[in-house]
């Protein structure tokens, strides 16, 4: 297992050489993958969302597909269609782009709710039902969806219930000056991506995910997670508090974070580290609309003493 | 080389706290406006308004040099006003100044705490000026506000009723301590420092000389002169002559006490049973006390003068209690000295010729003093005299004009004229000033005597009988003595509102509350304290005993509170205790753990701030994390204790 751990830190380092100055986001994305969750990146075009997804797929040796969501995209464009094969005189299923280990769903909020829900169902069930036949999706299956900030025109905002299916929501943000300078001075990103050697084999991923699920959670930490979740439920600033599913997600993400940090136990620090990514998109603000921001989450943490 | 310590980060002040601080400044400073110079009150108000405006507009606070300049100018102004910076008035002025200006430099939470603490101090200074119930209530409300402000500073934004409830609860929890301190803190006689003005600059009360108009002026004053509680039944109203100063020198217009020296105290032969009572005298800044004729037993440090006045050793400058016993039936100085009788017969050489002539006629006709007295009383009874507060002004021969022309007057006119006539007829006589009657408050049973009950009457000396009280007013207007002043005066005469009959029920209640406050809160002096403690079976306890008892009770209360708090909090396991102890030690060294901060984060922060402790603290935190969150206890408790022992013991202010 220690080899795999080392490979994990190599992965982070390698990804960090492609996406500069975003180590925290890379770690979160990796944690999301190890916790078997899906990732939502909300940010402006051009800050490196696709690059991140692509780099992760390459480094883990996984196959990668990208779906550009548009308003006329249909469910079949994602899932796949059956076409008549004259040679065999039978219908043959042509799998859609969702049949890949890493799927980048770009600008997910540009598609109609019907199309969105086709993808989201696949994410949740990890299988696709088309024309009466259920087909399992590949393993591992990791969706990175991106969405534009919802105030942009021509978007269908994801409903709360759909947002809940993403383990984490992160933002990449602009690179800092030094990172951007390095980016500008560097070569073609596409070429460098293609030249990226895998640091992990696909076969390594499953044992890693199992090891993450086995990270120790002490009763004191469960108390802390409960106190945090309770805090969101008592806070009048939010419409609803975190659901039990969200609490499970928080623990899973914290486990993955602790594992990436090289520990086999979850500390309150881990919970605090993943809390913004796990909780913010699940907490609707009571006033002014929108979701909880970083300050709201920090306030919850500061209000909740360690038990 | 030792690295320089960074000061603990000054926590910035939340914007929402500012209105609280301004309210505190206003609540504690504003009541002083009445006795501060106008420029200071106006300046303080302007400073607070300016701060409120800055807050509203979100503007930056003024520069520090500007504040320093304002402070220097204002202190110079205070010095110019009072010619000192010490003492009660100048000291309070300085405190109010600081209170008004401090909000202008509240940048951090520490400044805000200074404002609140200053407010608590300023609250106390109000007792220099007033100790009334209203002041007490105001200060209680202000103390609640201050406590609420502290809660707001430390507890963050919460709904207003929530903060108010918690503040009230905190004060309520402090009440047992307050009661213990109030009841047991050893009292000293008299104040430790400057007295409130209303505690001794009382009403002057009875005048030192009597001229026409002096008592009728006093009658318009509804304030209370003294209160009496009788041990037994209340004597009849017509027996309630409260004797004040005795006037035996007349200059043609004014009566005043003659200067006498070397006289023995009055000799009183009591007849019948005596009444015992306690008088709570409002301060009048005079030495005379008021007692029923004739006082037999007097309080300590008081004596009976030659004229049977009860006199205290010191002027009465505080509300004080005096216990008396008086015989209502008595004989006074049947063997009076020649000198005293000479004084009581003396008249000015000239003036009031008609009265002199009338008296000379009585003297030749009767010879016996009793008959002369009866003749004079008959004159007042039958001569169509009118008892009024607003008599016409009298001229050069006041007695003549009163007796023969205007025939309208108040008690001092009657007493003065009567004594003049007696002296002119050769009977020794003198004017006695005091109070007559009083009114029972049905709420608490005290007899209340007001300035408006002021009265003047006469005493004549008759061979074999001694001094006998004669009240010429009673002859002319018997209702005054039997039923009180309100029923004796004509309707048109304006009396103080508080004496009017229709507002009585309200007044009775208010005065009973006030009296209870005076008797039990303000009047809780060494005597009351001794009395109270002896009722608890602690007779003869001295200040050492009281202090010990005080400390013991407070310790008991604290222990009770501590125990109940401990019971509410589950006992921590040794690991957690050891960790918290280590954190507490580190906090004293300048790096405090936030209560939400995880062990490794905290250790990293300590390591950054105090690199020399890094190794110890990082290892200890890792061991703690393993034990608490990794399920591998190991020897973490010992390692934490060991780490704590290794830390330096230095104390720091942070």
Contacts between the chains, C-beta under 8 A, distances in Angstrom:
chain1	res1	chain2	res2	distance
A	216	B	629	7.5
A	216	B	630	5.8
A	216	B	631	5.6
A	218	B	628	6.4
A	218	B	629	4.6
A	218	B	630	6.9
A	218	B	631	5.6
A	220	B	628	5.4
A	220	B	629	6.3
A	221	B	629	5.5
A	263	B	630	7.9
A	264	B	630	7.2
A	265	B	625	7.4
A	265	B	626	7.3
A	265	B	629	4.9
A	265	B	630	3.7
A	265	B	631	7.1
A	266	B	629	6.5
A	267	B	598	5.4
A	267	B	599	7.1
A	267	B	600	6.2
A	267	B	625	5.6
A	267	B	629	5.3
A	268	B	596	7.9
A	268	B	598	3.9
A	268	B	599	7.9
A	268	B	629	7.6
A	269	B	598	3.8
A	269	B	600	5.6
A	269	B	601	5.2
A	272	B	596	8.0
A	272	B	598	6.7
A	272	B	601	8.0
A	301	B	596	5.6
A	302	B	594	7.3
A	302	B	596	5.6
A	303	B	596	7.6
A	304	B	596	5.7
A	305	B	595	3.7
A	305	B	596	5.4
A	306	B	595	6.7
A	306	B	596	6.1
A	306	B	597	7.5
A	306	B	598	6.9
